[in-house]
């Protein structure tokens, strides 16, 4: 028996709560990561968080007001954004 892992996860929609980023994928999966994984989104206003565009046929999401990008692969791989030095 052969098992194939698909790495082409694509985001259909995204929701941001006070403490989670939740993505619904095209294939039906739902994945969530802590909001703290994106220091830009954590510091953004609700209006800034609501202004996003799904990019690259669903490979990621871009928030133009705060210049933030999150990919489905990054969420699945557990890859949080690192704040710049001097910022915690």
ZIQUI-V798428 format. One record per backbone hydrogen bond with DSSP energy under -0.5 kcal/mol. NH is the residue of the N-H (numbers start at 1). CO is the residue of the C=O. E is the energy in kcal/mol with one decimal. If there is no record, write none. Layout:
nh->NH co->CO e->E
nh->NH co->CO e->E
This chain:
nh->5 co->3 e->-0.5
nh->6 co->4 e->-0.5
nh->11 co->58 e->-4.3
nh->12 co->24 e->-3.6
nh->13 co->24 e->-1.6
nh->15 co->22 e->-2.7
nh->17 co->20 e->-2.6
nh->21 co->33 e->-3.0
nh->22 co->15 e->-3.1
nh->22 co->20 e->-0.5
nh->23 co->31 e->-3.1
nh->24 co->13 e->-2.5
nh->25 co->23 e->-0.6
nh->25 co->29 e->-3.2
nh->26 co->10 e->-2.8
nh->28 co->25 e->-2.0
nh->31 co->23 e->-2.6
nh->33 co->21 e->-2.2
nh->35 co->19 e->-2.0
nh->37 co->34 e->-2.0
nh->38 co->35 e->-2.1
nh->39 co->37 e->-0.6
nh->42 co->38 e->-2.7
nh->43 co->39 e->-1.4
nh->44 co->40 e->-0.7
nh->44 co->41 e->-0.6
nh->49 co->45 e->-2.4
nh->50 co->46 e->-1.7
nh->51 co->47 e->-0.8
nh->51 co->48 e->-0.6
nh->52 co->50 e->-1.1
nh->53 co->62 e->-2.3
nh->55 co->60 e->-2.5
nh->58 co->55 e->-0.9
nh->59 co->55 e->-0.6
nh->59 co->56 e->-1.1
nh->60 co->55 e->-1.7
nh->61 co->70 e->-2.5
nh->62 co->53 e->-2.8
nh->63 co->68 e->-2.9
nh->64 co->62 e->-0.6
nh->66 co->63 e->-0.8
nh->67 co->63 e->-0.9
nh->68 co->63 e->-1.7
nh->70 co->61 e->-2.2
nh->72 co->59 e->-2.5
nh->73 co->59 e->-0.5
nh->75 co->71 e->-2.0
nh->76 co->72 e->-2.6
nh->77 co->73 e->-2.3
nh->78 co->74 e->-0.6
nh->78 co->75 e->-0.7
nh->79 co->74 e->-2.6
nh->80 co->78 e->-0.7
nh->81 co->37 e->-2.5
nh->87 co->84 e->-1.7
